Amino acid sequence: MIEARHLRVLRAVAATGSFSAAARELGCTQPAVSQQMKALEGSAGTPLLIRTGREMRLTQAGEVLVRHAAGILAGLTAAEEEVAAIAGLRAGRVRLVSFPSGSSTLVPTALAALRAAHPGTRVSLVEAEPPRSIEMLREGDCDVALAFRYGAGQAEWDDLVVRPLLADRLVGLVPEGHRLAEAGSVGIAELAEESWIAGCPRCRRQLVDVCEEAGFTPRIDFATDDYPAVVGLVGAGLGVAVLPELAIESVRPKGARTVTVEPAVEREIVALTLPDLAQVPAVAATLTELTRAATRA
């Protein structure tokens, strides 16, 4: 295999005409130049230089290598500079996927701080709920996934780097004129006879589990992944809902009131990446800013 350092020596010998002059230009010893040229000729499998008196002359193969060396070394230098820029956060790209209520609350704060600190780092954002967002991360379609789960200690993310961000409590949402609208705290069993409006599939499953633990199965008349739609339906008096606090924070609950629901149920909000990606400076910086944004949420 031809090495870049050997090409640099060959170019110096071709330019100066001797090993000793090349050594002076490169800041090394004449024997070191001689050894590297022998190594290069061994890799090439043919002589590259012919000694004529005190000077060296390139063979045809040597001329070919020198001609290509300029482009190879220039490309390598450009690559080294680009990698150094990424490592120093003067450049870089992060592909982020987030669930909607995270996109409207945590993500804007984190990305604004990231841009201020590292303006050369570019971040793209797409939305997806878990488990699809986790699949995108494992399939290489994103670098960081903002996700959530109900119940800690599950093994579903054991192959990922998990950065815990916050615990997002579920709160009740009832119409303004509801009999429990002024209640400070509501047992979920008190809503057993209500018409329910459910959110995303994972949240919907969690709602059913919590209600069944309280002794009833919720009658879900409306289901939508769109949190503003949930709030609008509740505000119009069409039912009640249980939503994460982050979702309420991102939507003005016009015509609806929030109430504390007992027993308390929380979802864990996390940022996820792959172990190798966690070492990439731009990805690490994004995780840091998401963590800071969560402490201010």
C-alpha positions in Angstrom: 0.0 0.0 0.0 1.3 3.4 -1.0 1.5 5.8 2.0 1.0 9.6 1.8 4.2 10.3 3.7 6.2 8.3 1.1 4.6 10.4 -1.7 5.6 13.6 0.1 9.3 12.3 0.2 9.1 11.3 -3.5 7.9 14.8 -4.5 10.7 16.4 -2.4 13.4 14.2 -4.1 11.9 14.9 -7.5 11.9 18.7 -6.8 15.4 18.9 -5.3 17.2 16.2 -7.2 18.9 14.4 -4.3 18.2 12.6 -1.0 20.3 15.1 1.0 18.5 18.2 -0.4 15.1 16.5 0.1 16.1 15.7 3.7 16.9 19.4 4.3 13.6 20.5 2.9 11.6 18.0 4.9 13.5 18.5 8.1 14.7 15.0 8.5 17.9 12.9 7.9 19.2 11.7 4.6 19.1 8.0 5.7 15.4 8.5 6.6 14.7 9.8 3.1 16.5 6.8 1.7 14.6 4.3 3.8 11.2 5.8 2.9 12.1 5.7 -0.8 13.0 2.1 -0.5 9.7 1.4 1.2 7.8 3.3 -1.5 9.6 1.3 -4.3 8.7 -1.9 -2.4 5.1 -0.9 -2.4 5.1 0.1 -6.0 7.0 -3.1 -7.0 9.3 -1.2 -9.4 12.2 1.3 -9.3 11.1 5.0 -9.1 14.5 6.7 -9.2 17.7 6.3 -11.1 21.0 7.8 -9.7 22.9 9.8 -12.3 26.1 11.1 -10.7 25.1 13.0 -7.6 21.5 13.6 -8.7 18.4 11.4 -8.9 16.2 11.0 -12.0 12.6 9.7 -12.0 11.8 6.5 -13.9 8.6 6.4 -15.9 6.8 4.9 -12.9 8.2 7.6 -10.7 6.9 10.3 -13.0 3.4 8.8 -12.9 3.5 8.7 -9.1 4.7 12.3 -8.9 2.0 13.4 -11.3 -0.7 11.8 -9.2 0.8 12.7 -5.9 -0.1 16.4 -6.1 -3.8 15.6 -6.4 -3.7 12.9 -3.8 -1.9 15.0 -1.2 -4.1 18.0 -1.9 -7.2 15.9 -1.4 -5.8 14.5 1.8 -5.0 17.9 3.1 -8.5 19.1 2.3 -10.0 16.1 4.1 -7.8 16.6 7.1 -8.9 20.3 7.3 -12.5 19.4 7.0 -12.3 16.7 9.7 -10.5 19.1 11.9 -13.3 21.6 11.4 -15.9 19.0 12.4 -13.9 17.9 15.4 -13.5 21.5 16.5 -17.3 22.2 15.9 -16.5 24.8 13.3 -18.5 22.5 11.0 -20.7 19.4 11.2 -24.2 18.1 10.8 -26.7 16.5 13.1 -29.9 14.8 12.1 -32.4 15.0 14.9 -35.8 13.3 15.1 -38.3 14.2 17.8 -41.9 13.6 18.9 -44.2 16.6 18.3 -44.5 18.0 21.9 -40.7 17.7 22.3 -40.2 19.6 18.9 -42.3 22.5 20.2 -40.8 22.8 23.7 -37.3 21.3 24.2 -35.9 21.4 20.7 -36.2 25.1 19.9 -34.3 26.1 23.1 -31.6 23.5 22.6 -31.0 24.3 18.9 -31.0 28.1 19.5 -28.3 27.5 22.2 -26.3 25.1 19.9 -26.4 27.6 17.0 -25.2 30.5 19.3 -22.3 28.4 20.6 -21.4 26.6 17.4 -22.7 28.5 14.4 -21.0 26.1 11.9 -22.9 23.1 13.1 -26.1 22.4 11.0 -29.0 20.5 12.5 -32.0 19.1 10.5 -35.2 18.1 12.2 -37.9 15.6 11.4 -40.8 14.4 13.5 -41.6 10.8 14.5 -43.0 9.1 17.6 -41.3 6.1 19.2 -40.9 3.3 18.3 -40.5 4.6 14.7 -37.9 7.2 15.8 -35.9 4.5 17.5 -36.0 2.4 14.3 -34.7 5.5 12.4 -31.8 5.8 14.8 -30.8 2.2 14.5 -31.2 2.2 10.7 -28.9 5.2 10.3 -31.6 7.7 9.3 -30.8 10.1 12.2 -28.1 10.8 14.7 -30.1 11.8 17.8 -33.6 10.7 18.7 -35.7 12.6 21.3 -38.1 10.0 22.6 -40.1 8.9 25.6 -41.3 5.8 27.3 -43.6 4.8 30.2 -41.9 2.8 32.9 -38.1 2.8 33.4 -35.8 -0.2 33.4 -37.0 -1.6 30.1 -34.4 -3.4 28.0 -35.5 -2.0 24.7 -32.7 0.6 24.6 -29.9 -1.4 26.0 -27.9 -1.0 22.7 -28.2 2.8 22.8 -26.7 5.7 24.7 -29.5 7.0 26.8 -29.4 10.6 28.1 -32.3 11.1 30.6 -33.8 14.6 30.3 -36.9 14.9 32.5 -40.0 13.2 33.9 -43.1 14.4 32.1 -46.2 13.9 34.3 -49.6 13.2 32.7 -52.3 15.8 33.6 -56.1 15.7 33.1 -57.9 18.0 30.7 -61.6 18.7 31.1 -64.0 21.3 29.5 -64.3 24.6 31.4 -67.8 23.8 32.5 -67.1 20.3 33.6 -68.1 19.2 37.1 -64.5 18.6 38.0 -63.0 21.7 36.3 -62.3 23.4 39.7 -61.0 20.4 41.5 -57.4 20.5 42.6 -56.9 16.8 42.2 -59.0 14.1 40.5 -58.8 10.4 40.9 -58.9 8.9 37.4 -61.7 6.6 38.4 -63.9 9.7 38.8 -63.7 10.0 35.0 -64.8 6.4 34.3 -68.1 7.4 32.7 -66.7 10.1 30.5 -66.2 10.2 26.8 -62.4 10.0 26.2 -60.2 11.7 23.7 -56.9 9.8 23.2 -53.5 10.9 21.8 -50.7 9.0 20.1 -50.8 5.2 20.0 -48.2 4.7 22.8 -50.0 7.3 25.0 -53.3 5.6 24.1 -52.1 2.2 25.4 -50.8 3.8 28.5 -54.2 5.5 29.1 -56.0 2.2 28.8 -53.6 0.5 31.2 -54.0 3.2 33.8 -57.8 3.2 33.6 -58.0 -0.6 33.7 -55.8 -0.6 36.9 -58.4 1.9 38.3 -61.1 -0.6 37.5 -62.7 0.6 34.3 -62.1 0.6 30.5 -62.2 4.1 29.0 -64.7 4.7 26.2 -62.5 6.3 23.6 -64.7 8.2 21.1 -61.9 10.2 19.5 -58.3 9.4 18.8 -55.7 11.7 17.2 -51.9 12.1 17.2 -52.4 15.9 17.0 -52.3 17.5 20.5 -54.0 20.7 19.5 -56.8 18.6 18.1 -57.1 16.8 21.5 -57.3 20.2 23.3 -59.8 21.5 20.8 -62.1 18.5 21.2 -62.0 18.8 25.0 -62.5 22.6 24.8 -65.6 22.0 22.7 -67.0 19.8 25.4 -66.7 16.5 23.5 -64.8 14.6 26.2 -61.9 14.5 28.6 -58.3 13.6 28.1 -55.0 12.9 29.8 -52.0 14.5 28.2 -48.3 15.0 29.1 -47.4 18.3 30.6 -45.1 19.1 27.6 -48.0 18.7 25.3 -50.1 21.2 27.4 -47.2 23.6 27.5 -47.0 23.7 23.7 -50.8 24.3 23.2 -53.0 27.1 24.7 -55.9 25.0 26.2 -58.7 27.3 25.0 -62.0 26.3 26.6 -60.4 23.6 28.7 -59.0 23.2 32.2 -56.1 21.1 33.5 -56.4 19.1 36.6 -54.0 16.9 38.6 -54.8 13.2 38.0 -54.1 10.6 40.6 -52.4 8.1 40.7 -49.5 10.0 39.2 -48.2 8.7 35.9 -45.1 10.0 34.3 -43.3 9.3 31.0 -39.5 9.5 30.8 -38.2 11.9 28.2 -34.7 11.0 26.9 -32.3 11.8 24.1 -30.9 8.7 22.4 -27.9 8.1 20.1 -25.6 5.2 19.1 -22.4 4.6 21.1 -20.1 5.5 18.2 -22.1 8.6 17.4 -21.9 9.8 21.0 -18.2 10.4 20.4 -18.9 12.8 17.5 -18.4 16.4 18.8 -21.5 17.8 17.1 -23.7 15.0 18.4 -22.3 15.4 21.9 -22.9 19.1 21.8 -26.5 18.5 20.8 -27.1 16.1 23.6 -25.6 18.6 26.0 -28.0 21.4 24.8 -31.0 19.1 25.0 -30.1 18.3 28.6 -29.8 22.0 29.4 -33.1 22.8 27.8 -34.8 20.1 29.8 -33.5 21.7 33.1 -35.2 24.9 32.1 -38.5 23.2 31.0 
